[in-house]
Amino acid sequence: MPMDFPDLESLKRCAEVHKFRQLNENETEEEFREALADHVQPRDFVESEEIRNKVGWDKWDDEQKKGGLRRAGFNV
């Protein structure tokens, strides 16, 4: 099931589910988003990409799809 992570509150809930740390005092939403996505990636690559892209896999545009393929190790 695709999941959207459009805002900081959705990221905080996701971090709790994945037993990730809380947002640091001077950390931006984008920094926290990337750190959380990196934490989730070994367990669920697709969810980590949904975190990075803010939207579920069913809403990815071509650039988001290519970015995921690059992170997965494909030369696109």
N, C-alpha and C positions, 0 to 999 in steps of 0.2 A: 504494500500500500504506500503510495507516494506521500511524503510529508513536506510541509512548508515550514520554514524557519524565518519569518519575515522581520522579527524584531528581537530586542534584547530579552524580553520576557520569555519568548519561546526558546531562546538559547539557554537561559538559566534553568528552565524545566528540563531541557535535554541534558544539560550538564549534570543535573541531579540524578537522572535516570542512569546515566553512564558513569556515575560515581567520579565525576571530574570536579576539579576545584571551583571555587567561586571566582567571580570577576575581581581582578586586582584593582586597587584604588585608582591608579592612573592609567588603566588599560582602556583602550577604545573598544567599541563594539566590534569593529573589524578585526582587531588584534585577538580579542576573545574568540570570535567566530573561527578564525584560522587555527588557533590553538586547540579549540574543541574539535574541529574537523580533523586535525592531525591525530588527536587522541582516539577518535572513533574509527578512523580509517582502517587500522588492522583488523577490527572486528566486523565492520560493515562499510565497505567501500562506497556503496551507493548512498547510504545515509550521510556519510562524510561529505559527499559531493552535494547532496541536498542542503546541508548546513552551509557549505561554501557559496552555493548559488542562491540561497534564500528560498528556493522553490523546489517542489517535488520533481522527480525525474520526468514526469509526464509533461512538464512545462518548460523543460530546458530548450534553449535555442541552440543553433548550430555551434556557436562559439563555446557555450557551456559544455556541450557534448565533446568537442575537441579537447577542451581543457581537462576533462575527466579522463579521456583516452591517453593524453600525454602523462598525466599523473599515474596512470596505470602502467605506463612503460611502453606504450605504443608510439611509433613515430608517425604522427599525423600533422 
